[in-house]
Each structure stands twice: as structure tokens, then as C-alpha cells.
Amino acid sequence: MFDTQVQLYIAVSIFVLTYLFIIIETFDRTVVALSGAALMLLLKIIGQKEAIKEIDFNTLGLLIGMMILVMITKRSGVFEYIAIKLVKIARASPKKIMIYLSFTTGLLSALLDNVTTIMLIIPITLNITEELNISPIPLIITEVFASNVGGTGTLIGDPPNIIIGSAVGLTFTDFIINNGPFVVLTLIITIFLYTIIHKKQLKTTKDLKEKLMETDEKSLIKDKVLLFKCLFVLAAVFIAFMLHGTLGFESATIAMTGGVVLLLISNMGVEEILSELEWNTILFFVGLFILVGGLKTVGAIDMLAEFVLKVTHGHLILTTISVLWVSALASAFIDNIPFVTTMIPLIKYMGKISDINLKPLWWALSLGACLGGNGTIVGASANVIACGLTKKQGYKITFKKFLYEAFPMMILTIIMATAYLYLVYLM
């Protein structure tokens, strides 16, 4: 229909316009993303079969499976129980609650994955903030940031790490040793800074504090039998997540299996549960996958990656820092999975044609792709999920709000990562 060069210009234009409309929020972002995807298909930038292949069904399956698990578990009252328990440990101090929840989010994201963690933490956060009559937005943005930082620390915490580890042969231990120390330091610094930034918003009344402290958390468990079933299935799912490499199952298979099993043994109405899933978020991801697929088809992502390698001329320090920053900035606006998938063979090829040490490049790619996801509301799956769940409770986190809060902090973490890579691998 169009020649290659024209297709490239059209694909980039559609992508930029789509993101522009997502940013200005004149229309619902799901409608905008699907419209952009439809244009890619109608103008034959990407074929229908190729578009379907670009949709990451592992991500969608993971989301749907975890949504089912969370929706059923929510009915047992356990989230309310945990919320009050946490409030009592923190003596009902919003500041301490934010710190505890954020560190918990970072830790769980390293052990599980950031999407699963966010889906478990957000309901607890919303329950606490409702009782304390404070806005959940500062807590949720901090938790999202912590989830992406924490997920950077292990092989299974974030999809880019899984892809890099599989392609290069890096183990769970490799990620903990190389990324772990940096992740811990980054969590401490960013959570501390967010606590200072939101200090004025983290205030509540003495009466609300006392009321919460007097609440009997045990009375909030509505169905003990359902709770036992949910905890059993969730424990099995979490163990399977940690052993997924050994078991040979994708995370979507594990999450969907857990969701189906819990539907069977909980006797919940299937239609009722399915109607509560975040279908807007799921379709939003479908649109984004096709949009990025269009960019891949016309070679836009390849051109970006090749440009980085060409400019640096194989100089180790320049190449490492360039991979870090380009990965971070690219991952803030496009899905990091196709970007990482594109970068891996290019980095490997560079190793073949030169004697450059590739080790720093793999860690630069990991840190850049994972931390860069914090830059915008669409930078990582966890961001989109968190904003969708929050909106359902009547609190809207806009693209501008998230960008204003998270992008500067993301840049700070990349500056820290630059120093870390230089001191550890490049000196």
C-alpha cells in the first residue's frame, strides 16, 4: 500500500498522536489506544496475523488470572483485616503506613512480580486511606515506583529480566548479586524522598486514628472457609511463580490455573467475578501491543537500537551508559518487552565483531528497561493496573500527574544507576 519509508513515517506519526491524546486525556485512554491500533491495521502498517502475534498473551493471561484471584479473595474480608493490622503496627500514622506499604511492595515485587504485587497491595491501600480520609494517590504512586524498582532486583521480578536472563544464561543469583544492592539503596532513597514530598498530604485527624486503633480486625473476616481456600490457592500460585523456570510454565499459565481452581472451589458466580475484571485495562494493553508492533514492523525500534551502537563506536563506557539511558527513556513510553527483545541480538552481535565486555551492557539494559518503566503511566504494566484500580474507587491519576510525580524520580534513579554501573563495572 505504501513504500517502506512512508510506512515508517505513518507508523511513527500514529504512535506519537496516540500518545499525545493519551496525555491530554480528551478521550478515554482505552479508546485512544484501540483507535491507534485500528489505524495501524487499516493502513496496513501491520497485518492482522502479525498484530495478533504482537499481543503479549502471557501478560494478559497473568493479569486476568491475578484479577480473578484478587476479586475472589477480596470477598473474604482479608484485605480489610490486613489494612487494620498494618494501621495498628504503624500507630495509624499515614507517613509510617506509606513507608511500610512501599517497602513491602518493593520486597514482594522482587519475590513475585510487580503486577501481582500491585494487585494485592492496592486494595489494602485503598481500604486504609478510605478509613483515614486521606487521598490514596501519593501512596499508590510511591507503591508503583517501589514495585518497578523492587522487580529490577531479581530474575522473576520484571519481564525484561526474564527475557535477558533466558537469552544470556543469567541466573536468579546473578540478578540478586548484580542488581540487588543497587535496588535496596534505590528503594530507601526514593521512598524517603516521596515521604518528604507528600508530607503535607499524609495527615489525618486524631479521632480517625483512635477509631481505627479500636477496630477489631478479626471481626472483618467475612468468610473463614473462603479465606482458607483463597490462601491455599494463592500460596500455591506464589510458590509456582518462584519455581516457574524449573517447572517450565509461563506466569500466565500459573495465574490462570490458580484463578480457575479458585473459581471452582469457591462456588462464586463466574459472571459476577468476570464482570468486575478491569477489561478497560486489558483492552488498553491490547491497543499498546499492536501500536508497538507497528513500530517494530517498520523497523523503528531496530533503527533506534542500531543508532545507539553506531554512535558509541563500541567504546565500553559510552556504549554502556547509552544503552542504560536509551533503554530507560524508550521504556518510559513504549513497552519494554519488544525493546529488550530487539536489543539483545544487537548487543550479542556487537560482542562478535569486537572484543567489548558485554557484562556491563546486560546490566545496563536490565536497569534501564525496568527502572524506565516508572517514567510514565504507560511505562509498565504495574502502572496501568494501579491507575485502573484506583480510578474504579473514584480517584483518577492522570497522565500529567503521574508524569510530574514519577518522571523526575525515574531520571534520578537512572543517574544513580549510571554511577553504580561506572563504579562497579567500568572503572
C-alpha positions in Angstrom: 0.0 0.0 0.0 2.9 2.4 0.9 6.6 2.1 0.4 8.8 1.3 3.4 9.9 4.9 4.1 6.3 6.2 4.0 5.2 3.3 6.3 7.8 4.3 8.8 6.6 7.9 8.9 3.0 6.9 9.1 3.7 4.4 12.0 5.7 6.9 14.0 3.0 9.6 13.4 0.2 7.3 14.6 2.2 6.3 17.6 3.0 10.0 18.6 -0.5 11.2 18.0 -1.9 8.3 20.1 0.4 9.1 23.0 -0.5 12.8 22.6 -4.2 12.0 23.0 -3.4 9.8 26.0 -1.5 12.6 27.6 -4.2 15.3 27.1 -6.9 12.9 28.1 -9.7 14.4 25.9 -10.9 10.8 25.3 -10.7 7.6 27.3 -7.2 6.2 27.0 -8.5 2.7 26.1 -10.5 4.1 23.2 -7.4 6.1 22.1 -5.1 3.1 22.3 -7.5 0.9 20.3 -8.1 3.7 17.8 -4.3 3.9 17.2 -4.1 0.1 16.8 -7.0 0.2 14.4 -5.2 2.8 12.2 -2.1 0.6 12.2 -4.3 -2.2 10.8 -6.4 -0.2 8.4 -3.4 1.5 6.8 -1.7 -2.0 6.6 1.3 -0.9 8.7 0.9 -4.2 10.4 -1.0 -7.3 9.2 -3.8 -8.9 11.2 -1.8 -12.1 11.8 1.3 -10.1 12.8 -0.8 -7.9 15.1 -2.2 -10.9 16.9 1.4 -12.3 17.3 2.5 -8.9 18.8 -0.1 -9.2 21.6 1.6 -10.5 24.7 -0.9 -13.1 25.8 1.4 -14.1 28.7 1.0 -10.6 30.2 -2.8 -10.6 29.5 -3.2 -14.1 31.0 -1.2 -13.1 34.1 -3.4 -10.0 34.5 -6.7 -11.9 34.1 -5.7 -14.8 36.3 -4.5 -12.4 39.1 -7.6 -10.3 38.8 -9.8 -13.3 39.3 -7.7 -14.4 42.4 -7.8 -10.9 43.9 -11.6 -10.4 43.2 -12.5 -13.6 45.0 -10.0 -13.2 47.8 -11.4 -9.7 48.4 -14.8 -11.2 49.3 -13.3 -13.0 52.4 -12.5 -9.7 54.1 -8.8 -10.4 54.3 -7.7 -7.1 52.8 -9.7 -5.2 55.4 -8.1 -7.3 58.1 -4.5 -6.7 56.8 -5.3 -3.0 56.4 -6.3 -2.6 60.1 -3.4 -4.8 61.3 -0.9 -2.6 59.4 -2.6 0.6 60.7 -2.1 -0.7 64.3 1.6 -1.6 63.7 2.1 2.0 62.3 0.1 3.5 65.2 -2.3 4.9 62.5 0.4 7.3 61.2 -0.1 7.9 57.4 3.6 8.6 57.0 4.6 5.3 58.6 1.9 3.4 56.7 3.2 4.8 53.4 6.8 3.7 54.2 5.7 0.2 55.4 3.5 -0.4 52.4 6.1 0.8 49.9 8.9 -1.3 51.3 6.5 -4.3 51.4 5.6 -3.6 47.7 9.3 -3.5 46.7 10.1 -6.7 48.6 7.1 -8.7 47.2 7.9 -7.4 43.7 11.3 -9.0 43.9 9.9 -12.3 45.1 6.9 -12.5 42.8 6.4 -9.9 40.1 5.4 -6.3 40.1 2.0 -6.8 38.5 0.9 -9.5 41.0 2.2 -7.4 43.9 0.4 -4.2 42.8 -2.9 -6.2 42.5 -2.5 -7.4 46.1 -1.3 -4.1 47.6 -3.7 -1.6 46.0 -6.9 -2.9 47.6 -5.2 -2.8 51.1 -4.0 0.8 50.4 -7.5 1.9 49.3 -9.1 0.4 52.4 -6.6 2.2 54.7 -6.8 5.6 53.0 -10.6 5.5 53.0 -10.7 4.9 56.8 -8.1 7.7 57.4 -9.9 10.0 55.0 -6.8 10.8 53.0 -6.1 10.7 49.3 -4.6 7.3 48.2 -2.8 8.8 45.2 0.5 9.7 47.0 0.7 6.2 48.5 -0.2 4.5 45.2 2.3 6.4 43.1 5.0 5.6 45.6 4.0 1.9 45.7 4.0 1.7 41.9 7.5 3.2 41.8 8.6 0.8 44.5 7.2 -2.2 42.6 9.2 -1.4 39.5 12.3 -0.8 41.5 11.9 -4.0 43.5 11.2 -6.0 40.4 14.5 -4.9 39.0 16.3 -6.9 41.7 15.6 -10.4 40.6 15.2 -12.7 37.6 11.4 -13.0 38.0 10.6 -9.5 39.3 10.1 -7.9 35.8 9.6 -9.4 32.3 12.7 -7.7 30.8 14.9 -9.6 33.4 13.2 -12.9 32.5 14.0 -12.2 28.8 17.6 -11.1 29.4 18.3 -14.0 31.8 16.9 -16.5 29.4 18.8 -15.2 26.4 22.2 -14.7 28.2 22.1 -17.5 30.7 21.9 -15.3 33.8 20.6 -17.0 37.0 18.4 -15.8 39.8 21.5 -15.4 42.0 23.3 -13.3 39.3 20.5 -10.8 39.4 20.5 -10.6 43.2 24.2 -10.1 43.3 24.5 -7.6 40.5 21.2 -5.6 40.8 20.2 -6.4 44.4 22.5 -3.9 46.3 21.5 -1.1 43.9 17.8 -1.9 44.2 17.9 -1.8 48.0 19.7 1.6 48.1 17.3 3.0 45.4 14.2 1.8 47.4 15.4 3.5 50.6 16.3 6.8 48.8 13.1 7.1 46.6 10.7 6.1 49.4 12.4 8.6 51.7 12.1 11.4 49.1 8.4 10.6 48.3 7.6 10.7 52.0 9.1 14.2 52.2 7.4 15.3 49.0 3.9 14.2 50.3 4.4 15.2 53.9 1.5 17.7 53.8 -0.9 15.2 52.3 -0.1 12.5 54.9 -2.2 13.9 57.7 -5.4 12.8 59.3 -7.4 13.6 62.4 -6.8 12.2 65.9 -10.4 10.9 66.0 -10.0 8.8 62.9 -6.7 7.4 64.2 -8.3 6.4 67.5 -11.3 4.9 65.8 -9.1 2.7 63.6 -6.9 1.7 66.6 -10.0 0.5 68.4 -11.2 -1.6 65.4 -11.2 -5.4 65.9 -9.6 -6.7 62.8 -10.8 -10.2 63.4 -14.4 -9.1 63.0 -13.6 -8.0 59.4 -13.1 -11.6 58.2 -16.5 -12.3 56.5 -15.9 -15.9 55.4 -13.2 -18.0 57.1 -13.8 -21.0 54.8 -13.4 -18.9 51.7 -10.3 -17.3 53.2 -8.7 -20.7 53.8 -9.4 -21.7 50.2 -8.0 -18.4 48.9 -4.8 -18.5 51.0 -4.2 -22.1 49.9 -4.5 -21.3 46.2 -2.5 -18.0 46.5 0.3 -19.8 48.3 0.4 -22.5 45.6 0.4 -19.8 42.9 3.3 -17.8 44.6 5.4 -21.0 45.0 4.8 -21.8 41.4 5.9 -18.3 40.4 9.2 -18.7 42.2 9.7 -22.1 40.6 8.3 -21.3 37.2 11.7 -21.7 35.5 12.1 -25.2 37.0 8.5 -26.1 36.3 8.6 -24.9 32.7 5.4 -23.0 32.9 4.7 -19.4 31.9 3.5 -17.0 34.6 0.1 -16.7 32.7 -0.4 -20.4 32.9 0.2 -20.4 36.6 -2.1 -17.4 37.3 -4.9 -18.6 35.0 -4.7 -22.1 36.6 -4.9 -20.5 40.1 -7.9 -18.4 39.0 -9.8 -21.3 37.5 -9.2 -23.5 40.6 -10.4 -20.8 42.9 -13.5 -20.2 40.8 -14.2 -24.0 41.0 -13.7 -24.4 44.8 -15.1 -21.0 46.0 -18.6 -21.5 44.5 -18.6 -17.9 43.3 -20.7 -16.8 40.4 -18.5 -16.8 37.4 -20.4 -14.0 35.6 -20.3 -11.8 38.7 -16.5 -12.2 39.1 -15.7 -11.8 35.4 -17.9 -8.6 35.2 -15.6 -7.0 37.8 -12.4 -7.5 36.0 -10.6 -4.5 34.6 -11.5 -5.1 31.0 -10.6 -1.4 30.1 -7.1 -2.0 31.3 -6.8 -5.3 29.4 -8.0 -3.8 26.1 -5.7 -0.8 26.7 -2.8 -3.2 26.7 -4.0 -4.9 23.5 -4.0 -1.5 21.8 -0.5 -0.7 23.1 0.9 -4.1 22.0 -0.4 -3.5 18.4 0.9 0.0 18.3 4.4 -1.0 19.3 4.1 -4.0 16.9 3.5 -1.5 14.2 6.7 0.3 15.1 8.6 -3.0 15.1 7.2 -3.9 11.7 8.5 -0.8 10.0 11.9 -1.1 11.8 11.6 2.0 14.1 12.8 0.2 17.2 15.6 -1.5 15.3 16.7 1.9 14.0 16.8 3.3 17.5 18.9 0.4 18.9 21.3 0.4 15.9 21.7 4.2 16.2 22.9 3.8 19.8 25.5 1.2 18.9 26.7 3.2 15.8 27.1 6.5 17.8 29.2 4.9 20.6 31.6 3.1 18.1 31.9 0.2 20.6 33.5 2.3 23.4 32.6 0.4 26.6 31.8 3.3 28.9 29.8 5.2 26.2 28.0 2.1 25.0 27.0 1.0 28.5 25.7 4.4 29.5 23.9 4.9 26.2 22.2 1.5 26.5 21.1 2.5 30.0 19.7 5.9 29.1 18.1 4.9 25.8 16.5 1.8 27.4 15.1 4.0 30.2 13.7 6.7 28.0 12.3 4.3 25.5 10.8 2.1 28.2 9.0 5.1 29.7 6.9 5.5 26.5 6.9 2.1 24.8 6.6 -1.4 26.2 10.0 -2.6 27.4 9.4 -6.2 26.2 9.8 -5.6 22.5 12.6 -3.1 23.1 14.6 -5.6 25.2 13.9 -8.4 22.7 15.3 -6.1 19.9 18.4 -5.0 21.9 19.6 -8.5 22.9 20.6 -9.7 19.4 22.2 -6.4 18.6 24.3 -6.4 21.8 25.3 -10.1 21.1 26.3 -9.1 17.5 28.4 -6.3 18.8 30.2 -8.8 21.0 31.0 -10.9 18.0 32.5 -8.1 15.9 34.6 -6.6 18.7 36.3 -7.5 22.0 34.0 -5.4 24.1 33.0 -6.8 27.5 29.2 -7.4 27.3 28.6 -7.9 31.0 28.0 -4.2 31.8 25.7 -3.9 28.8 23.4 -6.6 30.1 23.0 -4.9 33.5 22.6 -1.6 31.8 19.8 -3.0 29.7 18.1 -4.6 32.7 18.3 -1.4 34.9 17.3 0.9 32.1 14.3 -1.1 30.9 13.0 -1.9 34.4 13.5 1.5 36.0 12.5 3.4 32.9 9.0 1.9 33.3 8.5 4.3 36.1 8.6 7.3 33.8 5.0 7.5 32.7 1.7 6.0 33.4 2.0 3.6 30.4 5.7 2.7 31.0 5.0 -0.6 32.9 2.1 -3.0 33.4 2.0 -2.3 37.1 1.4 1.5 36.5 -1.6 0.8 34.3 -3.1 -1.7 36.7 -2.7 0.6 39.7 -4.3 3.6 38.0 -7.1 1.4 36.7 -7.9 0.0 40.2 -7.6 3.5 41.7 -10.0 5.0 39.1 -12.6 2.4 39.9 -12.6 3.7 43.5 -13.2 7.3 42.3 -9.6 8.6 42.3 -8.1 9.4 38.9 -4.4 9.5 38.4 -3.9 11.5 35.2 -1.1 11.0 32.8 0.2 14.5 33.7 0.0 13.9 37.4 2.0 10.6 37.1 4.5 12.2 34.8 5.0 15.2 37.1 5.5 12.9 40.2 7.4 9.9 38.7 9.4 11.1 35.7 11.9 13.3 37.7 12.3 10.5 40.2 12.9 8.0 37.4 15.6 10.3 36.0 17.2 10.4 39.5 17.3 6.6 39.6 18.9 6.4 36.2 21.6 8.9 37.3 22.2 6.7 40.3 22.3 3.6 38.0 24.9 5.4 35.8 27.1 6.0 38.8 26.6 2.4 40.0 27.5 0.9 36.6 30.6 3.1 36.3 31.9 2.3 39.8 31.2 -1.4 39.7 31.9 -2.4 36.1 33.6 0.4 34.2 36.4 1.9 36.4 
